[in-house]
Amino acid sequence: MHPADRIRGNRGNRFNSARIILCVTGSIAATETVKLARQLIRYGAEVVPVMTREAAEILNPAALHFASGRYPVLELTGDVEHISLLSTERCAVIVAPATANVISKIANGIADDAVTTLCLNAVGMRIPVIVAPAMGASMLTNQFLEENMRRLRRHGIELLPSIMEEEEAKLLDANFITESALRSLSKGLLARRNVLVIGGASEEAIDDVRFISSRSSGATAVEIAIAAYEQRAVVTMWCGRMEVSVPPFIKSVRFRSVREAIELASGKKFDIVIVPASLSDFIPKKRKGKIASDSDLSLELESAPKLLDALRDKCRVLVGFKAEVAGEKELLERARKRFEASRLDMIVANRLQDVSSSTTKAFIITKQGEEPYEGEKRGLAERIIELVAGLK
């Protein structure tokens, strides 16, 4: 067994065996593509590496052979070869790293090596092409290159941003590029729709130091945001206290209390709002400063305002969550009550005892009825997005 096959799909088959043509050009960042190839394979992609002559001088082709299980294509022997590489049911082309030279050649229709020939044919065959530049910062901002990048965008090629550090435009990390490829190959169920996902736990202040909160990792919210992003939505996350990080390709805004979240919503409009956040039902009366640690303390609590109610008129589709320590019958009764009270389009209900760090058991309730789910949080997120896309 080739080493690449040992890791194939070990993070799921989100690519569904799609073919990714990984084009590597002559930037020093070519050394990062071994990691990228492995990442794509872990998510179930078939990776076909293609290298320019300059790239092969920086990175030994044997390294990409090890990473992908296929010896890199260095030259094309004829039309049949490059057409056959692209002729598969699901295929995308990633140029990473992309030099100014290769970007400019593609923009001007020049096909003088394996990489540029494959890219131009992919555009003609309406196959997604993703370009991740890496070069000196002054080169990236050169007016001639900027015009060539605009030409690529006009022809439907996706240009990813670079990481600007040390006067260099560095290659994006493998996770970002992988997500961009998944997004390009998706059905685009939420294309161009504005989606807000609210996750994590709120923090209600007792004094200037202490607060009360709820247990929430934020993992489900992040999975939902990623699933929406992959379906080409414009995604924003509002984050309370989180135990997991938000990916860099998702715009995020921090909030602390329920009232802060409600203030964030002021004047905003979204197509879809999904709220897996664990928000406090009660708010203590805050005291100034820090309460002395040797003081007797009693808390006076009042009911917190309901964020779902504040969001109802700010979106077309509103999805709430209900978590309880209860039997299934009681859970469903409480979820249906919240569904009606907050005029939701969907509510996802689960028992806290059925949730682990990566798996969950839940019921998805809409006006059409209820649907049980049991499995990975990622799978639940994808199912929620699938159902949300069908709601009007």
Secondary structure, DSSP 8 states (H G I E B T S, - for coil): --HHHHHTTTT--TTTT-EEEEEE-SSGGGGGHHHHHHHHHHTT-EEEEEE-HHHHHHS-HHHHHHHHSS--B----SHHHHHHHH-SSSEEEEEEEE-HHHHHHHHTT---SHHHHHHHHHHHTT--EEEEE-EEHHHHT-HHHHHHHHHHHHTT-EE---EEETTEEE---HHHHHHHHHHHHS--TTTT-EEEEEESB--EESSSS-EE------HHHHHHHHHHHHTT-EEEEEESB-SS---TTSEEEE--SHHHHHHHTTT--EEEEEE--B--SEEE---SS---TTS-----EEE---HHHHHGGGEEEEEEEEEESS-HHHHHHHHHHHHHHTT-SEEEEEEGGG--SSEEEEEEEETTEEEEEEEEHHHHHHHHHHHHHT--
